[in-house]
Amino acid sequence: MICISCDKEHNNNFCPNCGEKAGIKRITFQSVLQDAFSSFTNMDKGVLFNLKYLTLNPKQLVTDYIKGKRKGINNPITFLIIATSIYLILETLVEIPVPASDVNLNEVAKKSRIYLAGNEAGHLIQTYLKYYWILSVFFLSTSTKLLFGKYNFVEHLTINSFILGFSTLLGLIGLVVFKLHLLWNLFIYFIILISLYRVFEAKNDKFGTGVQAFFAVFIFFVQLFIIILAIGFHRTSV
């Protein structure tokens, strides 16, 4: 057969010259759906592969990826985007209770700049939550780089994209059971804590690793809060 990509003649399952798969069929609606479904359900590659190994051995997965062993592993940024998208889609289907307004709330508090900034930022973040949550991997990476060092910042971004994507998917439990919004889903932060511990675990100092992981999550959460307020102050001052 003739390779569709480089025109080399061969009789293998994959072209020995460029690696293109042999016998590629024309794109149809059915083939697109099959490929998309396979990327989620195939335990040897894609999203479920990441989910499986981030559950069983997250340290090995991120170490392999950083060293260049990437066969079957779903790109960490893509993984994070998919996880966030799934969460937000399901969030629209789950009826999350809205806290009742306090009618006796002091008028001064209502008009205070912090209140107004928080309220304004809340509306803005909710509108662009998907992008804010994905970009928050930079905040988490700042925390882990500060507390764990070891890797360069881009490698921390890679590691934390895996961790944040994994935690977001498991956070669906908090969404379904406790009806928690993405930003305030404490179950997600707990999974981040456990995942950081497992990835950066030092055999000779497990307690120290646990303390570092705790403060990494704490600093991450503080950064999220500060950025929200900063956005709010900027919006109310314009």
C-alpha positions as CSV (number, residue, x, y, z in Angstrom):
1,M,0.0,0.0,0.0
2,I,1.0,3.6,-0.4
3,C,1.3,5.9,2.6
4,I,-1.2,8.7,2.4
5,S,1.2,11.1,4.0
6,C,4.6,10.5,2.4
7,D,3.8,8.2,-0.5
8,K,6.2,5.5,0.6
9,E,5.1,2.0,-0.3
10,H,4.9,-0.5,2.6
11,N,2.9,-3.4,4.0
12,N,3.0,-2.5,7.7
13,N,0.3,-1.3,10.1
14,F,2.3,2.0,10.3
15,C,4.4,3.7,7.7
16,P,8.1,3.0,8.5
17,N,9.0,6.4,7.1
18,C,6.6,8.8,8.8
19,G,4.6,6.7,11.2
20,E,1.2,7.3,9.6
21,K,-1.3,4.6,10.3
22,A,-2.2,2.4,7.4
23,G,-5.7,2.0,6.1
24,I,-7.0,5.3,7.3
25,K,-10.6,5.7,6.3
26,R,-12.4,8.8,5.1
27,I,-13.8,11.1,7.7
28,T,-17.4,10.5,8.4
29,F,-19.7,11.7,11.2
30,Q,-19.5,8.2,12.7
31,S,-15.7,8.1,12.6
32,V,-15.4,11.5,14.3
33,L,-17.8,10.3,17.1
34,Q,-15.9,7.0,17.4
35,D,-12.5,8.8,17.7
36,A,-13.9,11.3,20.3
37,F,-15.5,8.5,22.3
38,S,-12.3,6.4,22.1
39,S,-10.2,9.3,23.5
40,F,-12.3,9.2,26.7
41,T,-12.9,5.5,27.1
42,N,-9.6,3.9,26.0
43,M,-7.6,3.0,29.1
44,D,-4.4,2.8,27.1
45,K,-4.4,6.4,26.0
46,G,-6.3,9.7,26.4
47,V,-8.3,11.0,29.4
48,L,-9.0,7.7,31.1
49,F,-5.4,6.7,30.8
50,N,-4.4,9.9,32.7
51,L,-7.2,9.4,35.2
52,K,-6.1,5.8,35.8
53,Y,-2.4,6.5,36.4
54,L,-3.0,9.7,38.3
55,T,-5.0,7.6,40.7
56,L,-2.6,4.6,40.8
57,N,0.8,6.2,40.5
58,P,0.8,10.0,39.8
59,K,4.5,10.4,40.5
60,Q,5.4,7.9,37.9
61,L,3.1,9.4,35.3
62,V,4.5,13.0,35.7
63,T,8.1,11.8,35.9
64,D,7.7,9.8,32.7
65,Y,6.0,12.7,30.9
66,I,8.8,15.1,32.0
67,K,11.5,12.7,30.9
68,G,9.8,12.3,27.4
69,K,7.9,9.1,27.8
70,R,4.6,10.4,26.4
71,K,3.0,7.6,24.4
72,G,-0.7,7.3,25.3
73,I,-0.6,10.1,27.8
74,N,-3.1,12.9,27.1
75,N,-1.4,16.3,26.9
76,P,-1.7,17.9,30.4
77,I,-3.1,21.2,29.1
78,T,-5.7,19.4,27.0
79,F,-6.5,17.2,30.0
80,L,-7.1,20.2,32.2
81,I,-9.2,21.9,29.5
82,I,-11.3,18.8,29.1
83,A,-11.7,18.3,32.8
84,T,-12.8,21.9,33.4
85,S,-15.2,21.8,30.5
86,I,-16.8,18.6,31.8
87,Y,-17.2,20.0,35.3
88,L,-18.8,23.3,34.0
89,I,-21.2,21.5,31.7
90,L,-22.4,19.2,34.5
91,E,-22.6,22.2,36.8
92,T,-25.2,23.7,34.5
93,L,-27.3,20.5,34.9
94,V,-27.0,20.3,38.6
95,E,-29.4,22.6,40.6
96,I,-27.0,24.4,42.9
97,P,-28.9,26.3,45.7
98,V,-28.3,30.0,45.8
99,P,-27.7,31.4,49.3
100,A,-30.6,33.6,50.5
101,S,-29.7,37.3,50.7
102,D,-29.5,38.7,54.2
103,V,-32.2,41.5,54.1
104,N,-30.8,42.9,57.4
105,L,-27.3,43.3,56.0
106,N,-25.9,46.6,57.1
107,E,-26.2,49.3,54.4
108,V,-22.6,50.4,55.1
109,A,-21.3,47.0,54.4
110,K,-23.4,46.9,51.2
111,K,-21.7,50.0,50.0
112,S,-18.2,49.3,51.2
113,R,-15.5,49.0,48.6
114,I,-14.6,45.5,49.6
115,Y,-18.2,44.3,49.3
116,L,-18.6,46.0,45.9
117,A,-15.3,44.7,44.7
118,G,-16.1,41.2,45.7
119,N,-19.5,41.3,44.1
120,E,-18.2,42.7,40.9
121,A,-15.3,40.2,40.7
122,G,-17.8,37.4,41.5
123,H,-19.9,38.2,38.5
124,L,-16.9,38.6,36.2
125,I,-15.2,35.4,37.4
126,Q,-18.4,33.4,37.0
127,T,-18.7,34.6,33.4
128,Y,-15.2,33.6,32.5
129,L,-14.8,30.8,35.1
130,K,-13.4,28.2,32.6
131,Y,-10.5,30.5,31.6
132,Y,-9.9,31.6,35.1
133,W,-9.7,28.1,36.5
134,I,-7.4,26.9,33.6
135,L,-5.1,29.9,34.2
136,S,-5.1,29.2,37.9
137,V,-2.5,26.5,37.1
138,F,0.0,29.4,37.1
139,F,-0.9,30.2,40.7
140,L,-0.6,26.6,41.8
141,S,2.7,26.3,40.0
142,T,4.0,29.4,41.7
143,S,3.2,27.7,45.0
144,T,4.8,24.4,44.2
145,K,7.9,26.0,42.7
146,L,8.3,28.0,45.9
147,L,7.8,25.1,48.3
148,F,9.2,22.1,46.4
149,G,11.6,23.6,43.8
150,K,13.3,20.6,42.1
151,Y,11.8,21.3,38.6
152,N,11.8,24.4,36.5
153,F,8.6,26.5,36.3
154,V,7.4,25.1,33.0
155,E,7.8,21.6,34.4
156,H,5.7,22.7,37.4
157,L,3.1,23.9,35.0
158,T,3.0,20.5,33.4
159,I,2.8,18.7,36.7
160,N,0.0,20.9,38.0
161,S,-2.0,20.7,34.8
162,F,-2.2,17.0,35.4
163,I,-3.0,17.5,39.1
164,L,-5.6,20.3,38.6
165,G,-7.3,18.3,35.8
166,F,-7.4,15.2,37.9
167,S,-8.7,17.0,40.9
168,T,-11.4,18.8,38.8
169,L,-12.6,15.4,37.5
170,L,-12.8,13.9,41.0
171,G,-14.4,17.1,42.2
172,L,-17.4,16.0,40.2
173,I,-18.2,14.0,43.4
174,G,-18.5,17.2,45.3
175,L,-20.6,18.7,42.6
176,V,-23.1,15.9,42.4
177,V,-23.3,15.0,46.1
178,F,-22.9,18.5,47.8
179,K,-23.8,20.7,44.8
180,L,-20.6,22.8,45.1
181,H,-19.5,25.5,42.5
182,L,-16.1,24.8,41.0
183,L,-14.2,27.6,42.8
184,W,-15.7,26.7,46.2
185,N,-15.5,22.9,45.9
186,L,-13.4,22.0,48.9
187,F,-13.2,18.4,47.7
188,I,-11.1,19.6,44.7
189,Y,-8.6,21.3,47.0
190,F,-8.4,18.2,49.2
191,I,-7.6,16.1,46.1
192,I,-4.9,18.7,45.0
193,L,-3.4,18.3,48.5
194,I,-3.3,14.5,48.3
195,S,-2.0,14.6,44.7
196,L,0.8,17.1,45.5
197,Y,1.9,14.9,48.4
198,R,2.0,11.8,46.2
199,V,3.9,13.5,43.4
200,F,6.5,15.2,45.6
201,E,6.7,12.6,48.3
202,A,10.1,12.3,49.9
203,K,10.6,8.9,51.4
204,N,12.9,10.2,54.2
205,D,10.6,13.1,55.1
206,K,6.9,12.2,54.6
207,F,5.7,14.6,57.3
208,G,7.7,17.5,55.8
209,T,6.2,16.7,52.3
210,G,2.7,16.8,53.9
211,V,3.4,20.2,55.4
212,Q,4.7,21.6,52.2
213,A,1.7,20.2,50.3
214,F,-0.7,21.8,52.7
215,F,1.0,25.3,52.5
216,A,1.2,24.9,48.7
217,V,-2.6,24.5,48.5
218,F,-3.1,27.3,51.1
219,I,-1.0,29.7,49.1
220,F,-2.8,28.7,46.0
221,F,-6.2,29.4,47.5
222,V,-5.0,32.8,48.9
223,Q,-3.7,33.7,45.4
224,L,-7.1,32.9,43.9
225,F,-8.8,35.1,46.5
226,I,-6.4,38.0,46.1
227,I,-6.7,37.9,42.3
228,I,-10.5,37.9,42.6
229,L,-10.4,41.0,44.9
230,A,-7.8,42.7,42.7
231,I,-10.1,42.2,39.6
232,G,-13.0,43.5,41.6
233,F,-11.2,46.7,42.8
234,H,-10.1,47.4,39.3
235,R,-13.6,47.0,37.9
236,T,-15.2,49.2,40.5
237,S,-12.5,51.9,40.1
238,V,-13.0,52.1,36.3
